[in-house]
Amino acid sequence: MTVPDRERLIARIRQVRRPATASDRPESHPGDPQPEPLQALEARVAELEQLLEGLQDSVHRESERHARLIAELQTQVQPGAMGAALAKASRDRGF
């Protein structure tokens, strides 16, 4: 995970965890029906599911990137590839 990706994820988590301020809450008047607690919980669960899916996507992308890097390093360390690289380096230095 790159630093900008990590910072964006942390900012999103902080935004979700931030308590609602008075200006964020809708004005309520006496006699107005209050939203059902179950509906509020369902909305919160839906929001958390979206955040979780975003996190899973991010983790998957990072895992794929690491797998590519590891495969590339394994290719470079194989005896044939390493021998060719050493031979080229020797020719380039004139040994």
Steps between C-alpha positions, in 0.01 A plus 500: 500500500651831401521789741231709323264199496562440868441869584171503305385186680587647839318823413189302398508300822540815708212664315273205573605481865463877555202574720228701333507867593190705564517646149508149348182387673166589346284736699227325692181661612274381778246260361718396203523124471845369593672266253467139590809365678500192278505710183788706638692183581431355155631819338811487718560133417464577128755779532739274691460230235602750232805602703589135554475429128729795432749369754484150350563644152796695630647197675447289186676758280791520743522121517508480120775763486710309755448175309626665180807639679580162654462323165729756338762454771479122471557528125806716555647258757464186286844352423476554124388861528753575772782340299408706195486820707841427657652424160362825358629697798845344455504587129387855574781549754756339270585197711 
